[in-house]
Amino acid sequence: MRYVSTRGESPSIGFLDAVLAGLAPDGGLYVPEAWPAFTPEEIAAFAGKTYAQVAAAVLGKFVGEDIPAEDLAQMCDEAYASFTHAAVTPLKQLAANRYLLELFHGPTLAFKDVAMQLLGRLYDYVLSRQSRTMTIICATSGDTGGAAVEAFRGRSNARIVALFPEGRISEVQRRFMTTAQDANVSCVSVQGSFDDCQAIVKQAFQDDQFRHAVDLSGVNSINWARIAAQSVYYFTAAVSLGAPDREVAFVVPTGNFGDAYAAFVARQMGLPIAKVVAATNSNDILARAFEDGRYARGAVAATQSPAMDIQVASNFERLYFEAVRRDGVETGRAFRGFNTTGSLDIPPSALAMMRELFAGASVSEADTAKTMLSTLNETGEVVDPHTAVGLAAAARVRLESPTTPIVVLSTAHPAKFPEAVLAATAVVQGVPRGAPDLSAKPERFDRLPADAAAVKAHVRAFAGK
Ligand SMILES: *Cc1c(COP(=O)(O)O)cnc(C)c1O
């Protein structure tokens, strides 16, 4: 399997090279040269398989010849053994035709673990074979950093630098990063927003000299292995609800559009998905894009669902590329323009193609809190604010067929956002059984201005380069 850039100017590369590279040299994102697909019979055969087995089958399509099947299967087994629920990502029924897909049973209590636990093992696998040590830089809106630190800490062939926006993430989220004592971990509190952190990471990658000096790699949601790993639970959830003979709709709490785009990937591979609703908080760039065809950056507002306080949804470029029939020149023009002007108009034909699968819904702070309370009252479930954004959006979905099940992705455990849960429901949410108590552990992090040069100097010193 070969990977091409959405901007069409970089040569095609293999799976492992695409994973390690992050962004393509032309500034685009890697996507498969052609979409691999399953037959309906192959999808039906996932019924009754373990999560790790389905993961190995789905990922095998993307890995191609790069990793022998037995090695990939072993990595999947190990990655998903780190989850505390035997089903890994269990489905929970809330109402007739309404389900929660619980993605938070991994070590850092948010869905980022699903991909990151695999990614840590993939890096180990390839880097130890190449006798190479890479520096991973990661901007986090809260959960990616913890999941990445947990997946990479103590590994001998990678060091990890996590950048988080100062004061914009919850204490529990911060502690999942900053309490790691391993020498290969550096956490940086950046005096700016998540978009600032992400812009610094992009600049670091565009600086060739720096990139080579520290052997830079990225595990943000643009990393292809993360997208591929996230497409797996769409298969397991849909199959347990009757796919491929029955269509399923998904509502996805969205920030960087990684998880929602992974649903598109699953559909490209043959999974019958009726609709994907990208549910945003008041940072609604995606909801507006699907609504009125203008993808335009707004100011970032701090909300109860901080992992979605994002106004530049990096993976949207991948969907745009498909929607303009894989025209790399047009995609490059559009997103270079977006970087300078902060907005882009989606051509009508491309918008129509996007709307065949996607719809957007933006949920206010008040509705998010109300939904946490009503969900508790109606179902007995305490949900985190990101999941509540999804549930509130699901209440507005109108599908062609009322018998199509709607699955809302539950992206974090409520214990990760105890302040918001308490304010909305008066429930004091403790950490679940098996989770570590991080509240008493010492924290370790540096504070830096939102300035690429300062961060790069810090990373060079940390990497000893
Ligand atoms: C990262 C995150 C999201 C958003 O996922 P994207 O792939 O960035 O769209 C939603 N909820 C939680 C809890 C998250 O950590």
The ligand as an SDF file (V2000), in Angstrom:
LIG
                    3D

 15 15  0  0  0  0  0  0  0  0999 V2000
   -9.6200   14.5560   20.9210 C   0  0  0  0  0  0  0  0  0  0  0  0
  -10.9640   14.4960   21.4920 C   0  0  0  0  0  0  0  0  0  0  0  0
  -12.0900   14.7680   20.7130 C   0  0  0  0  0  0  0  0  0  0  0  0
  -12.0060   15.2510   19.2840 C   0  0  0  0  0  0  0  0  0  0  0  0
  -11.4590   14.2970   18.4060 O   0  0  0  0  0  0  0  0  0  0  0  0
  -10.8930   14.7410   16.9820 P   0  0  0  0  0  0  0  0  0  0  0  0
  -10.3640   13.4970   16.3870 O   0  0  0  0  0  0  0  0  0  0  0  0
   -9.8480   15.7680   17.2440 O   0  0  0  0  0  0  0  0  0  0  0  0
  -12.0340   15.2980   16.2240 O   0  0  0  0  0  0  0  0  0  0  0  0
  -13.3350   14.6070   21.3010 C   0  0  0  0  0  0  0  0  0  0  0  0
  -13.4650   14.2290   22.5890 N   0  0  0  0  0  0  0  0  0  0  0  0
  -12.4040   13.9800   23.3690 C   0  0  0  0  0  0  0  0  0  0  0  0
  -12.6200   13.5940   24.7840 C   0  0  0  0  0  0  0  0  0  0  0  0
  -11.1210   14.0890   22.8540 C   0  0  0  0  0  0  0  0  0  0  0  0
  -10.0600   13.8220   23.6180 O   0  0  0  0  0  0  0  0  0  0  0  0
  1  2  1  0
  2  3  1  0
  2 14  2  0
  3  4  1  0
  3 10  2  0
  4  5  1  0
  5  6  1  0
  6  7  2  0
  6  8  1  0
  6  9  1  0
 10 11  1  0
 11 12  2  0
 12 13  1  0
 12 14  1  0
 14 15  1  0
M  END
$$$$
